[in-house]
Amino acid sequence: MAKTKSAYFCQSCGYESAKWLGKCPSCNEWNTFVEEVIEKAAAKVPSWKTNTGMERANKPNKVDHIQSITEERTLTGDKELDRVLGGGLVAGSVILIGGEPGIGKSTLMLQLALNIPGKKILYVSGEESEQQIKMRAERITDKPEADCYILTETSTQNIFKQLEALEPDIVIVDSIQTLHSAHIESTPGSVSQVRECTAELLRFAKETDTPVFLIGHITKDGTIAGPKILEHMVDTVLQFEGDRHHVYRILRAIKNRFGAAAELGIYAMHNSGLRQVSNPSEILLSQREEELSGIAISATLEGARPMLIETQALVSAAAYGTPQRSSNGFDTKRMNMLLAVLEKRCGFRLSTRDVFLNIAGGIKVEDPAIDLAIMVAIISSHEEISISSKICFAAEVGLSGEIRAVSRIEQRIMEAEKLGFERIFISNYNKKGLVTERYKIEITAVSKIEDVFSILFG
């Protein structure tokens, strides 16, 4: 008989303890430890192998003696997903996709399974029946591919038997929290079960060079449940974001061992599934018939993709004495810093005013290049003076009110010119080495925030 023992796991971060603790020493959460019975397998044999012989132990090699190989990628047919993955699927990679319930994770993965040409794909579902998946497949596409196989199973041992018989090129698991392994005596979805099932799939992916997609649930605070252990084990972590009441969805890379971790893909949810949005600037800019105050356009970058977004500000008198500071899609602490710069350097009295900020389109932006647009939108609302819809901004603002340079300014200028903007404000330091004659758009270089306000507001 295999030796059995129990341990206590934090359901928030996965910290393991030999005894119960009131407060987790890792994540500082209270009353999160749950006892789980763990059965250690007597023989450490990968559960997906039925016949294993003597395996040779690995030996250390000098780095210059290791043979380098070219990284071959498989295109999925989804340009947005390929961009976020860094150019396509890498053999043997394990990709975790998290998102709120109903956001479209299963739809995205089923579309992937039905549309990759020339690949045999196994879609493992522990949440839905074959008939439910068939109904979704008929809604997504009129001609489901014959190379997509559906397996409704939750036992990893049975799944690996089917993997050996089918030998698929890509495996999709929906979801990792529903699987359970016979090596662990605990309920599906517990920390030990999720960790063991992921480890088994990870060994399978690395030893067979088969890409594996894992769909993961998220907790109430937005992190992937299971918990952070999953993010450390897999190669790539993708977050599927968006408001279920709106059309657009954003696929964002949080971690990527095979590409940049700052890329994002944008989709539009329709009755027939998710559709790729090739030009996100058009959806992030509202179509206005007249000029309105409190709106400014900023040229930002998400990974390698330039986008123009609309920043909206509303400044009003504080009704209850204490002014409110609220932002949607932008860091509130950074907004407070920009308000302090306006108060100190420019003389605008905003300490008794409510300030509300919104990034149109429902996206979250961390690029400091939108600082100037945010400050202009705030003053536009404060002074009730509209900004022309043909003007955009791309600059960071320092605490002393100086306009700082931002990266890849050429891409930002080209995107603004392509969308028909007539003028862009940039930092004076960005103008060094920039051939302005190449662009039809008027480039205005400024060094201080006061210069911007004197040009726009007189």
C-alpha positions in Angstrom: 0.0 0.0 0.0 1.2 3.5 -0.7 2.0 5.7 2.2 -0.8 8.1 3.1 -0.4 11.5 4.8 -2.4 14.7 5.2 -1.3 18.3 4.9 -2.8 21.7 5.1 -3.0 24.0 2.0 -3.8 27.6 1.7 -6.7 27.9 -0.7 -5.6 31.4 -1.7 -1.9 30.9 -2.6 -1.2 27.2 -2.3 1.2 27.4 0.7 1.6 24.0 2.3 1.9 23.4 6.1 2.1 20.4 8.3 -0.4 21.8 10.7 -3.3 24.2 10.6 -2.5 27.9 10.7 -4.9 30.8 11.2 -2.9 33.2 9.0 -1.1 32.2 5.9 2.6 33.3 6.1 2.8 33.6 2.3 -0.2 35.7 1.3 -1.3 36.9 4.8 -4.9 35.7 4.3 -6.9 34.5 7.3 -8.7 31.1 7.7 -7.7 29.8 4.3 -6.1 26.5 5.3 -7.9 23.3 4.5 -6.7 19.8 5.3 -6.2 17.5 2.3 -5.3 13.8 2.3 -2.4 13.1 0.0 -1.4 9.6 -1.2 2.2 9.4 -2.3 2.6 6.9 -5.2 5.1 4.2 -4.5 6.6 4.3 -7.9 7.3 7.6 -9.6 6.2 6.5 -13.1 4.5 9.1 -15.3 0.8 8.1 -15.3 0.5 8.7 -19.0 3.0 5.9 -19.8 1.9 2.3 -19.8 5.2 0.7 -20.6 8.3 2.2 -19.1 11.7 0.7 -18.9 14.9 1.8 -17.3 15.4 5.5 -17.9 18.8 7.1 -18.2 19.5 9.9 -15.7 20.4 13.3 -17.2 23.9 14.7 -16.9 25.1 18.3 -16.8 26.3 19.8 -20.1 28.4 22.9 -20.8 26.3 25.6 -22.3 28.5 25.9 -25.4 28.2 22.1 -26.0 24.4 22.1 -26.1 23.1 22.0 -29.6 20.8 25.0 -30.4 17.6 24.3 -32.4 15.3 26.6 -34.2 12.0 27.3 -32.4 9.3 26.0 -34.8 5.8 27.6 -34.2 2.4 26.4 -35.4 0.1 29.0 -36.7 -3.4 28.7 -35.2 -5.2 30.6 -37.9 -6.2 33.2 -35.3 -4.0 36.2 -35.8 -4.9 37.8 -32.4 -4.0 34.6 -30.5 -0.8 34.1 -32.5 0.3 37.7 -31.7 -0.4 37.2 -28.0 1.5 33.8 -28.0 4.5 35.5 -29.6 4.0 34.2 -33.2 2.3 30.9 -32.8 2.2 27.7 -30.8 5.5 26.2 -29.5 5.8 22.4 -29.4 5.5 21.1 -25.9 4.3 24.4 -24.4 1.6 24.5 -21.7 -0.7 27.5 -21.9 -3.1 28.5 -19.1 -6.2 30.7 -20.0 -8.1 32.3 -17.2 -11.1 34.6 -17.1 -14.5 35.2 -15.5 -17.4 32.7 -16.0 -19.2 33.4 -19.3 -16.5 35.6 -20.7 -15.9 33.3 -23.7 -12.9 31.0 -22.7 -14.6 27.8 -23.9 -15.8 29.5 -27.1 -12.3 30.7 -27.9 -10.8 27.3 -27.4 -13.5 25.5 -29.3 -13.0 28.0 -32.2 -9.3 27.2 -32.1 -10.0 23.4 -32.2 -12.3 23.7 -35.2 -10.2 26.1 -37.3 -6.6 24.9 -37.1 -6.0 23.2 -40.5 -4.2 19.9 -40.7 -4.0 19.2 -37.0 -5.6 16.5 -34.9 -7.0 18.1 -31.7 -8.4 16.5 -28.6 -10.9 18.7 -26.7 -11.3 17.3 -23.1 -14.3 18.7 -21.2 -15.1 18.0 -17.6 -17.9 20.5 -17.4 -20.1 19.9 -20.5 -21.6 16.9 -22.3 -20.8 16.0 -25.9 -24.2 17.3 -27.0 -23.6 20.7 -25.4 -20.3 21.1 -27.1 -21.8 19.9 -30.4 -24.5 22.6 -30.1 -21.8 25.3 -29.6 -19.7 24.0 -32.5 -22.7 24.2 -34.8 -23.3 27.8 -33.7 -19.7 28.8 -34.2 -19.1 27.2 -37.6 -21.2 25.6 -40.3 -18.6 22.9 -41.1 -17.0 21.4 -38.0 -13.6 19.8 -38.8 -13.4 16.1 -38.6 -10.0 16.3 -36.9 -11.5 17.7 -33.7 -12.2 15.0 -31.2 -14.4 15.6 -28.0 -13.7 13.6 -24.8 -15.9 14.1 -21.7 -13.8 12.8 -18.9 -12.4 14.0 -15.5 -10.0 11.2 -14.6 -6.4 11.9 -15.8 -5.6 8.2 -16.0 -8.5 7.6 -18.5 -7.5 10.8 -20.4 -3.9 9.6 -20.8 -5.2 6.2 -22.2 -7.1 8.1 -24.9 -4.1 10.3 -25.6 -1.9 7.3 -26.2 -4.5 5.8 -28.5 -5.3 9.0 -30.4 -1.9 10.7 -30.4 -3.3 14.3 -31.0 -1.2 17.2 -32.1 -2.9 19.7 -29.7 -4.7 19.0 -26.4 -7.3 21.4 -24.8 -8.5 20.8 -21.2 -11.7 22.6 -20.1 -11.1 23.0 -17.2 -8.2 22.0 -15.0 -10.2 22.4 -11.8 -12.5 19.5 -12.9 -9.8 16.9 -13.3 -8.7 14.5 -10.6 -5.8 12.1 -10.3 -6.0 8.7 -8.6 -2.6 9.5 -6.9 -4.3 12.1 -4.7 -7.1 11.4 -2.2 -8.8 14.8 -2.3 -11.7 16.4 -4.1 -11.3 17.9 -7.7 -10.4 21.5 -7.6 -8.4 21.4 -4.4 -4.8 22.7 -4.4 -3.2 19.3 -4.4 -5.4 17.9 -7.1 -4.9 20.9 -9.4 -1.1 20.8 -8.8 -0.9 17.0 -9.5 -3.1 17.1 -12.6 -1.1 20.0 -14.0 2.2 18.3 -13.3 1.0 15.2 -15.1 -0.1 17.2 -18.2 3.2 19.1 -18.0 5.2 15.9 -18.2 3.1 14.7 -21.1 3.6 18.0 -23.0 7.3 18.1 -22.5 8.0 14.5 -23.3 5.8 14.3 -26.4 6.2 17.9 -27.7 2.4 18.3 -27.7 1.0 21.8 -26.9 -1.6 21.7 -24.1 -4.2 24.4 -23.4 -5.6 24.6 -19.9 -8.7 26.6 -19.0 -8.6 27.8 -15.4 -11.3 29.3 -13.2 -10.6 32.6 -11.4 -11.4 33.6 -7.8 -13.6 36.5 -6.8 -10.6 38.9 -6.7 -9.7 38.1 -10.3 -6.7 35.8 -9.9 -6.6 32.3 -11.4 -7.8 29.7 -8.9 -5.7 26.8 -8.0 -3.9 29.1 -7.3 -0.6 30.9 -8.1 1.1 27.5 -8.2 -0.5 27.0 -11.7 1.1 30.2 -13.0 4.5 29.1 -12.0 4.2 25.7 -13.5 3.0 26.6 -17.0 4.9 28.3 -19.8 2.3 30.9 -20.7 -0.5 32.6 -18.8 -3.3 34.3 -20.8 -6.0 36.4 -19.2 -9.3 36.8 -21.0 -10.9 40.1 -19.9 -13.9 42.2 -20.7 -17.4 43.1 -19.5 -20.0 40.5 -20.2 -22.4 43.3 -20.9 -20.2 44.7 -23.7 -19.2 43.2 -27.0 -15.4 43.5 -26.8 -13.0 41.0 -25.2 -9.3 41.4 -24.5 -6.8 38.5 -24.5 -3.8 39.6 -22.5 -0.5 37.8 -21.9 0.6 37.9 -18.2 3.5 35.5 -18.5 5.1 34.1 -21.7 8.4 32.1 -21.9 8.3 32.2 -25.7 7.4 35.8 -26.4 6.6 39.3 -25.0 4.4 39.4 -22.0 2.8 42.8 -23.0 0.9 41.7 -26.1 -2.9 41.7 -26.3 -5.5 40.6 -28.7 -9.0 42.1 -29.1 -12.2 40.2 -30.0 -15.8 41.0 -30.5 -18.4 38.6 -29.2 -21.3 37.8 -31.6 -24.0 35.2 -31.7 -21.7 33.1 -34.0 -18.7 33.3 -31.7 -15.7 35.5 -31.3 -14.5 37.6 -34.2 -11.0 39.2 -34.4 -10.7 43.0 -34.3 -7.8 43.9 -36.6 -7.9 47.7 -36.0 -8.6 48.3 -32.3 -8.2 52.1 -32.6 -11.5 52.4 -34.4 -13.5 50.8 -31.6 -11.6 52.6 -28.8 -12.4 56.0 -30.3 -16.0 57.2 -30.1 -17.7 58.6 -33.1 -18.7 62.2 -32.1 -20.7 64.5 -34.2 -19.7 67.6 -32.1 -16.7 68.5 -29.9 -17.2 67.9 -26.2 -15.1 69.0 -23.3 -13.2 66.5 -21.1 -12.1 64.2 -24.0 -8.5 63.8 -25.3 -7.0 61.2 -27.5 -3.7 59.4 -26.6 -1.4 57.3 -28.7 -0.4 54.2 -26.6 1.4 50.9 -27.2 0.3 47.5 -26.0 3.3 45.2 -26.8 4.2 45.8 -30.4 0.7 47.2 -31.3 0.1 50.9 -31.4 -3.4 52.1 -30.5 -5.2 55.3 -30.1 -7.5 55.5 -27.1 -9.9 58.0 -25.8 -9.4 59.4 -22.3 -12.5 60.9 -20.7 -12.5 63.2 -17.7 -15.3 64.8 -15.6 -14.5 67.6 -13.1 -17.3 68.9 -10.9 -17.8 70.6 -7.6 -17.5 68.3 -4.6 -21.1 67.9 -3.4 -20.3 66.5 0.1 -17.2 68.5 1.1 -14.7 65.7 0.6 -13.7 65.5 -3.1 -13.9 62.1 -4.8 -11.2 60.6 -7.0 -12.3 57.7 -9.2 -10.7 56.2 -12.3 -11.7 53.3 -14.6 -9.0 51.6 -16.6 -6.2 53.8 -15.1 -4.2 53.7 -11.9 -5.9 56.0 -9.4 -2.7 56.7 -7.5 -1.1 57.9 -10.7 -4.1 60.1 -11.4 -3.7 61.7 -8.0 -0.1 62.4 -8.8 -1.0 64.1 -12.0 -3.7 66.1 -10.2 -1.0 67.2 -7.7 1.2 68.4 -10.6 -1.6 70.4 -12.0 -2.2 72.0 -8.7 1.4 72.8 -7.9 2.9 73.6 -11.3 0.0 75.0 -13.2 -2.1 76.7 -10.5 -5.4 74.9 -11.2 -7.4 74.6 -7.9 -8.6 71.0 -8.0 -8.5 70.2 -4.3 -12.2 71.0 -3.9 -13.3 69.3 -7.1 -14.5 65.8 -7.8 -12.5 64.2 -10.6 -13.6 61.1 -12.5 -11.5 59.4 -15.2 -12.5 56.8 -17.7 -10.6 54.9 -20.5 -13.1 54.3 -23.3 -13.5 50.8 -24.6 -13.2 49.1 -21.2 -9.5 48.4 -21.4 -6.8 48.9 -18.7 -3.8 51.0 -19.7 -0.5 51.2 -17.8 1.5 53.1 -20.5 2.8 56.4 -19.1 2.5 57.9 -22.5 -1.1 58.7 -21.8 -0.2 61.1 -18.9 -0.4 64.2 -21.1 -3.8 63.3 -22.6 -5.2 62.6 -19.1 -4.1 66.0 -17.9 -5.4 67.8 -21.0 -8.8 66.0 -20.6 -9.0 67.0 -16.9 -8.3 70.7 -17.7 -10.7 70.6 -20.7 -13.5 69.5 -18.4 -12.5 71.9 -15.7 -12.4 74.9 -18.0 -15.3 73.6 -20.2 -13.2 74.0 -23.3 -13.3 71.2 -25.9 -10.2 69.8 -27.6 -10.3 69.2 -31.4 -10.9 65.5 -32.3 -8.0 65.8 -34.8 -5.4 66.3 -32.0 -3.7 63.5 -30.1 -1.0 63.2 -27.4 1.9 60.9 -26.7 4.1 62.0 -23.7 4.8 61.2 -20.1 4.6 64.0 -17.5 7.1 64.3 -14.6 6.5 65.7 -11.1 8.2 69.0 -12.0 5.8 69.4 -14.9 8.3 68.5 -17.6 7.2 66.5 -20.7 9.2 63.3 -20.9 10.0 61.2 -23.9 8.3 57.9 -24.6 9.5 54.8 -26.5 8.8 54.0 -30.1 7.4 57.4 -31.0 7.6 56.7 -34.7 5.0 53.9 -34.4 2.7 56.2 -32.5 3.0 59.0 -35.0 2.3 56.6 -37.9 -0.8 55.2 -36.3 -2.2 58.7 -35.6 -1.5 59.7 -39.2 -3.1 56.6 -40.6 -6.3 57.3 -38.6 -6.5 60.9 -40.0 -5.2 63.0 -37.1 -3.8 66.3 -38.1 -1.7 67.1 -35.0 0.2 65.2 -32.3 1.9 66.6 -29.2 5.2 64.9 -28.2 8.1 65.6 -25.9 10.9 67.9 -27.1 13.4 65.1 -26.4 11.5 62.7 -28.7 12.1 65.1 -31.6 15.8 64.5 -31.6 16.7 62.3 -34.5 13.1 62.3 -35.7 12.6 63.1 -39.4 9.5 65.2 -39.3 9.4 65.6 -43.1 8.4 62.0 -43.5 5.0 62.6 -41.9 2.0 64.6 -43.1 0.7 65.0 -39.6 1.8 68.2 -37.7 4.3 67.3 -34.9 4.3 69.7 -32.0 7.2 69.2 -29.6 6.9 70.7 -26.1 9.1 70.6 -23.0 6.7 71.8 -20.2 3.1 71.2 -19.3 2.6 75.0 -19.3 3.5 75.1 -23.0 0.7 72.6 -23.8 -1.9 74.6 -21.9 -0.9 77.9 -23.5 -1.2 76.4 -27.0 -4.5 74.7 -26.4 -6.3 77.0 -24.0 -4.6 80.3 -24.8 
